[in-house]
Structures are given as C-alpha cells and as structure tokens.
Amino acid sequence: MMIRRLGFFMVLSIFSMTAPAWADRNGISWGELNQEEQKVLQPFAGRWDQLQPERQEHLRRGAERWSKMNPEEKEQARLRFKRWQQLPPEKRELIRRRFEEFRSLPPQEQERIRGRYQWFRTLPPEERRSLRERWQHMTPAERHDFRQHNRSERRQGR
C-alpha cells in the first residue's frame, strides 16, 4: 500500500512539473484573458481556440499595448491598420518578407538601419522625394555603389 501511494505521489509530482509545459502548447484560453484584452480581441472570440498558441500570445501582447495607448496613439494605429488593409496582398506579402529579413539581421545592423531611417525622416519632404526617385532609377550595381559610398562617408564622419 505504501509503495502504491509513493508511486501515485511520484506520478502526481511529475505531472505537476510538466503541466505548465503542456498548458503552453495548448495556448491561452479565452477565460484567461482579462476583460480589457477580451474587449480588444472580441473579433477573434469565436475562433480563439483554433488559433496557434504563438498567434494567441502575439494578439494578447498587442491587446496589452493597445490598452496602454492614449487616444491619439490609438487613432494613428487605426489609420496605419486601415492603410495596411487597403494594400494589395502582394504588397503586404513583400512587406512581411522584408520585415522577416530585417528581424534576421544582427542587432547592430538593425540599429544601423533604424538610424538611417531616422536620418531620412528628418530630411525635408522635397529632399526625401528626390532621394527616392534617384534610388528608384538606379540599377542594382549603382545602388550597391551608393550604399558603399555612404558607408565609407559615415565611417569618416562626414
């Protein structure tokens, strides 16, 4: 009898250690979301249990970010989402692919790109337009040379 009880408690303790890992594979139940998250994620309520756990977690984090936004930030997010929805599927796929490529870059390279983007955003609109047009008319070889030239200038502090 004592051996049976010991065996039962061993199985129970093993199960209790592995249960959190099993729960992670099953994702987040709708009931685990707080009221604010459920309100934001209401469009997903009917199919929440069919979503992959990673997708559920991604959506939950998005709902959390949303709840921390002020009204102006929420309006800007709505406008960005509306523009996103209006893009043709091919353009959205291209953007997703480029984003994944960006995320696969080393952190230093990501920071360099973010810095260049911020620099570009500080330029007057006419100068940005001019640079965009110039870039669009360059051949791949010219673009490569342009990048190399700019990198060497930045290293020299110009």
VMD Tcl script that draws the C-alpha trace (Angstrom):
set ca {
  {0.00 0.00 0.00}
  {2.80 2.40 0.91}
  {4.55 1.67 -2.41}
  {1.31 2.40 -4.30}
  {0.93 5.74 -2.53}
  {4.56 6.60 -3.18}
  {4.10 5.72 -6.85}
  {0.94 7.84 -7.01}
  {2.68 10.87 -5.48}
  {5.65 10.45 -7.83}
  {3.33 10.42 -10.85}
  {1.43 13.39 -9.45}
  {4.63 15.37 -8.84}
  {5.94 14.59 -12.33}
  {2.61 15.64 -13.82}
  {2.60 18.89 -11.83}
  {6.09 19.74 -13.10}
  {5.19 19.07 -16.72}
  {1.66 20.52 -16.68}
  {2.83 24.11 -17.31}
  {4.68 22.93 -20.42}
  {1.53 21.18 -21.67}
  {-0.53 24.27 -20.99}
  {1.88 26.38 -23.06}
  {1.37 24.08 -26.04}
  {-2.40 24.49 -25.70}
  {-2.19 28.26 -25.73}
  {-4.20 30.76 -23.75}
  {-7.84 30.05 -23.04}
  {-10.30 32.88 -23.69}
  {-11.14 32.90 -19.98}
  {-7.51 33.60 -19.06}
  {-7.66 36.95 -20.85}
  {-8.63 39.92 -18.72}
  {-11.75 41.98 -19.56}
  {-9.81 44.64 -21.48}
  {-7.99 42.02 -23.56}
  {-11.28 40.25 -24.32}
  {-12.84 43.54 -25.39}
  {-9.96 44.36 -27.76}
  {-9.75 40.80 -29.08}
  {-13.53 40.34 -29.46}
  {-13.26 39.81 -33.27}
  {-11.22 36.65 -32.52}
  {-13.53 35.28 -29.80}
  {-15.30 32.73 -32.00}
  {-12.11 31.19 -33.33}
  {-9.73 31.89 -30.43}
  {-9.35 28.20 -29.56}
  {-8.35 27.34 -33.13}
  {-5.51 29.89 -33.23}
  {-1.93 28.70 -32.77}
  {-0.57 29.42 -29.27}
  {2.08 31.73 -30.74}
  {-0.62 33.72 -32.54}
  {-2.70 33.94 -29.36}
  {0.28 35.27 -27.42}
  {1.08 37.76 -30.18}
  {-2.51 39.02 -30.17}
  {-2.59 39.19 -26.37}
  {0.57 41.31 -26.32}
  {-0.96 43.56 -28.98}
  {-4.09 44.00 -26.87}
  {-1.91 44.87 -23.90}
  {-0.05 47.51 -25.94}
  {-3.38 48.87 -27.20}
  {-4.71 49.30 -23.66}
  {-1.65 51.41 -22.77}
  {-2.07 53.78 -25.75}
  {-3.57 57.23 -25.42}
  {-6.44 58.22 -27.77}
  {-4.10 59.89 -30.29}
  {-1.86 56.82 -30.49}
  {-4.93 54.61 -30.95}
  {-6.14 56.78 -33.83}
  {-2.73 56.63 -35.50}
  {-2.74 52.84 -35.12}
  {-6.24 52.65 -36.65}
  {-5.08 54.69 -39.65}
  {-1.98 52.52 -40.14}
  {-4.13 49.38 -39.97}
  {-6.61 50.82 -42.46}
  {-3.76 51.63 -44.88}
  {-2.41 48.10 -44.36}
  {-5.79 46.55 -45.18}
  {-6.03 48.61 -48.35}
  {-2.70 47.34 -49.68}
  {-2.85 44.64 -52.35}
  {-1.99 41.16 -50.99}
  {1.27 41.08 -53.00}
  {2.46 44.31 -51.40}
  {1.58 43.05 -47.90}
  {3.49 39.84 -48.58}
  {6.52 41.82 -49.76}
  {6.41 43.93 -46.59}
  {6.12 40.80 -44.40}
  {9.09 39.21 -46.18}
  {11.22 42.33 -45.78}
  {10.28 42.58 -42.12}
  {11.33 38.97 -41.55}
  {14.62 39.66 -43.35}
  {15.14 42.69 -41.12}
  {14.45 40.65 -37.97}
  {17.00 38.05 -39.07}
  {19.77 40.69 -39.22}
  {22.24 41.07 -36.35}
  {21.17 43.69 -33.77}
  {23.96 46.09 -34.81}
  {22.76 46.04 -38.41}
  {19.16 46.59 -37.30}
  {20.29 49.61 -35.27}
  {22.24 50.98 -38.24}
  {19.16 50.69 -40.44}
  {16.94 52.31 -37.80}
  {19.43 55.17 -37.53}
  {19.43 55.71 -41.29}
  {15.64 55.63 -41.33}
  {15.50 58.27 -38.59}
  {18.01 60.38 -40.52}
  {15.90 60.06 -43.67}
  {12.76 61.10 -41.77}
  {14.47 64.32 -40.64}
  {15.09 65.42 -44.23}
  {12.74 67.94 -45.81}
  {9.96 66.25 -47.84}
  {11.36 67.50 -51.15}
  {14.78 66.06 -50.43}
  {13.25 62.71 -49.40}
  {11.24 62.64 -52.64}
  {14.34 63.44 -54.67}
  {16.36 60.68 -52.99}
  {13.53 58.17 -53.52}
  {13.31 59.00 -57.22}
  {17.07 58.77 -57.62}
  {17.09 55.38 -55.87}
  {14.25 54.02 -58.00}
  {16.09 54.84 -61.20}
  {19.37 53.23 -60.13}
  {20.48 49.84 -61.38}
  {21.33 47.21 -58.72}
  {25.04 47.92 -59.30}
  {24.52 51.67 -58.84}
  {22.57 51.02 -55.64}
  {25.39 48.85 -54.34}
  {27.95 51.56 -55.11}
  {25.71 54.19 -53.50}
  {25.49 52.12 -50.29}
  {29.24 51.52 -50.20}
  {29.96 55.21 -50.72}
  {27.59 56.24 -47.92}
  {29.06 53.67 -45.53}
  {32.60 54.91 -46.11}
  {31.48 58.54 -45.63}
  {29.80 57.68 -42.33}
  {32.93 55.93 -41.10}
  {34.96 59.02 -41.92}
  {32.48 61.20 -40.05}
  {31.25 63.26 -42.98}
}
mol new
graphics top color blue
foreach p $ca { graphics top sphere $p radius 0.5 }
foreach p [lrange $ca 0 end-1] q [lrange $ca 1 end] { graphics top cylinder $p $q radius 0.2 }
display resetview
